[in-house]
Amino acid sequence: MIIENTQDKIVFDLPENYKNIGIKLSGGADSAIVLYMLCKYIHDNEKICEINPITVCHAGKAFQLQFATKVIFYMQEKFPGIKFGKHFTGVNYHPESYADVQKTVVDNCYKNKQIDCHFVGITKNPPQDIADSFVVQPGPADDRSAGKYRETVLDNRIFRPLINIDKKGVKELYEYFGVLDDLFPLTRSCETFTDDFSKHCEDKCWFCCERYWGFGRYE
C-alpha cells in the first residue's frame, strides 16, 4: 500500500512470514492513524495475521490505556475481520524512564516470540521556528529526526511509516482516509499530569501545542 502525501510517500508492506504484528499504541493521534493504515492494509490484502497492541501507562497521567482501548474498539468495528491478540501493557513511574519501560515491554514480546515485528507512530517535529514558539516545556524525548521507513535495528523489524512527516502531514492522512471526525476525537495527545481526561490542557504542554498546530483543533 502506497499513499501519496504532500509531505512524503507513505509505504506499507509486510513480509509474508510476519504473522504476529506489534504496534506501540499510546492512544495518541499518530499511533491511531498508523493502526488504521495497518488494519486497512491487512484487510485490503487479505493478510492472515494478528495485531498485538503495546501500551505503557505513565503514572500521574495514565490516559494511554484508556484511549488506546477506544482506538482498538474503533478498529474492531471498522474492520471486523481483523484479529487482535493480546494487549501488552506496562507502567512507568518516572518521566525519564518511559522509553526504557517501552523498550522492555517490546523486547519481552520478541523474546517470548509474541511478535515478529512492530510499528511505531513517531513523526517528524514541526519546523524549528514553530516548535520554539510552543510553551516552555520539554518536547519529545525520543529521536524525531528524519529516517527510513524500516528501522535498521532488530533486523529491519521496526516499521515507522510517519517518520518523515509532521503533524500537518498526519492530519492529511486523517482527511485522506475520511476519519478526521470519528477517529481523531478518540485520541489524546496531552502530557499534563492529571486524572481528568475529559479535555486537553490546550496550551500548557508542548504536545497540545503541536496537536493544535497540526490539526487546528484539540478534540
LINBEL-V221326 format. One record per residue. N is the residue number from 1. BURIAL is # if it has 16 or more other C-alpha atoms within 10 Angstrom, else .. Layout:
# LINBEL-V221326
<<N | BURIAL> <N | BURIAL>>
This chain:
# LINBEL-V221326
<<1 | .> <2 | .> <3 | .> <4 | .> <5 | .> <6 | .> <7 | .> <8 | .> <9 | .> <10 | #> <11 | #> <12 | #> <13 | .> <14 | #> <15 | .> <16 | .> <17 | .> <18 | #> <19 | #> <20 | #> <21 | #> <22 | #> <23 | #> <24 | #> <25 | #> <26 | #> <27 | #> <28 | #> <29 | #> <30 | #> <31 | #> <32 | #> <33 | #> <34 | #> <35 | #> <36 | #> <37 | #> <38 | #> <39 | #> <40 | #> <41 | #> <42 | #> <43 | .> <44 | .> <45 | .> <46 | .> <47 | .> <48 | .> <49 | #> <50 | #> <51 | #> <52 | #> <53 | #> <54 | #> <55 | #> <56 | #> <57 | #> <58 | #> <59 | .> <60 | .> <61 | .> <62 | #> <63 | #> <64 | #> <65 | #> <66 | #> <67 | #> <68 | #> <69 | #> <70 | .> <71 | #> <72 | #> <73 | .> <74 | #> <75 | #> <76 | .> <77 | .> <78 | .> <79 | .> <80 | .> <81 | .> <82 | #> <83 | .> <84 | #> <85 | .> <86 | .> <87 | #> <88 | #> <89 | #> <90 | #> <91 | #> <92 | #> <93 | .> <94 | .> <95 | .> <96 | .> <97 | .> <98 | #> <99 | .> <100 | .> <101 | #> <102 | #> <103 | .> <104 | .> <105 | #> <106 | #> <107 | .> <108 | .> <109 | #> <110 | #> <111 | .> <112 | .> <113 | .> <114 | #> <115 | #> <116 | .> <117 | #> <118 | #> <119 | #> <120 | #> <121 | #> <122 | #> <123 | #> <124 | #> <125 | #> <126 | #> <127 | .> <128 | .> <129 | .> <130 | .> <131 | #> <132 | .> <133 | .> <134 | #> <135 | .> <136 | .> <137 | .> <138 | .> <139 | #> <140 | .> <141 | .> <142 | .> <143 | .> <144 | #> <145 | .> <146 | .> <147 | .> <148 | .> <149 | #> <150 | #> <151 | .> <152 | .> <153 | .> <154 | .> <155 | .> <156 | .> <157 | #> <158 | #> <159 | #> <160 | #> <161 | #> <162 | #> <163 | #> <164 | #> <165 | #> <166 | #> <167 | #> <168 | #> <169 | #> <170 | #> <171 | #> <172 | #> <173 | #> <174 | #> <175 | .> <176 | .> <177 | .> <178 | .> <179 | .> <180 | #> <181 | .> <182 | .> <183 | #> <184 | #> <185 | .> <186 | #> <187 | #> <188 | #> <189 | #> <190 | #> <191 | #> <192 | #> <193 | .> <194 | .> <195 | .> <196 | .> <197 | .> <198 | .> <199 | .> <200 | #> <201 | #> <202 | #> <203 | #> <204 | #> <205 | #> <206 | #> <207 | #> <208 | #> <209 | #> <210 | #> <211 | #> <212 | #> <213 | #> <214 | #> <215 | #> <216 | .> <217 | .> <218 | #> <219 | #>>
